[in-house]
Amino acid sequence: MGESGGSGRHPALQDPTDAQAHITTFWSTAASSYETHDGNVAEYGSAAYQRWVDALAAVLPGPPCDVLDVACGTGYLALAAASLGHRVTAIDLAPAMLDELAANASARGLTVDARLDDAVAPGFPPARFDALTCRHFLWTLREPARAMANWRELLRPGGRFVAVDGFWFTDWDDGDVPAVFAEHYTAETRGELPFMHLDRPEPILDALAAAGFTEVAAQPRPDLGISDGTPYLITATRA
């Protein structure tokens, strides 16, 4: 059975910054309809979905290993990892997203240990995981240098960092995004998100290297595209 600590199972977690408060509020509001919007996820069981599973299998350690999925959302990547036989822990600051993950896990007969926690500073002991994953998250990551240093500490030697992300907001116009999105991703909020308006992966790779990761690489993967823009598969190793 799928399991998750959704909004009813966790104490409230205080948002650490005003920017994060805006971000959490937006994603809490969007949670129930996130997977119904074209471009957010590939349909479960489709050929496009299988490409994601295969891509993940190719870069993760062999199963079973301990995987932490940060900013897990509705569980798209966490559940794919679980389907490959990994022991998956997933964290998010939006309780409503954890509720969606729980429903998806139950429907698919998969188990994910889902917790309310901050992706920048996850509350786990050092060397707890063999891999750390995220999907469509780096663009909205605050304090990337701090986050990546923490992520490296959570990995065991030889552990893998795996992210899939794209450059969705290189050019910004309030009129080109939904009003509720612009309401929360204000100029002030966007100013605290160093990766939001990137047009290339190199600054992300440089930040990973500065945090002590090795074998840092970014591969364009148009086959994983489900929205505008070409996503990149970003990988690194904890030496």
ABEGO torsion letter per residue (X at the ends): XBBBBBAAABBBBBBABAAAAAAAAAAAAAAAAAAABBGABBBBGBAAAAAAAAAAAAABBBOBBBBBBBGAEAGAAAAAAAAAGBBBBBBBABAAAAAAAAAAAAAAGBBBBBBBBBAABBBBBBGABABBBBBGAAAABBGAAAAAAAAAAABBBGBBBBBBBBBAAABBBAAABBAAAAAABBAAAAAABAAAABABAAAAAAAAAAAGBBGBBBBBBAAABABBEBBBBBBBBBX
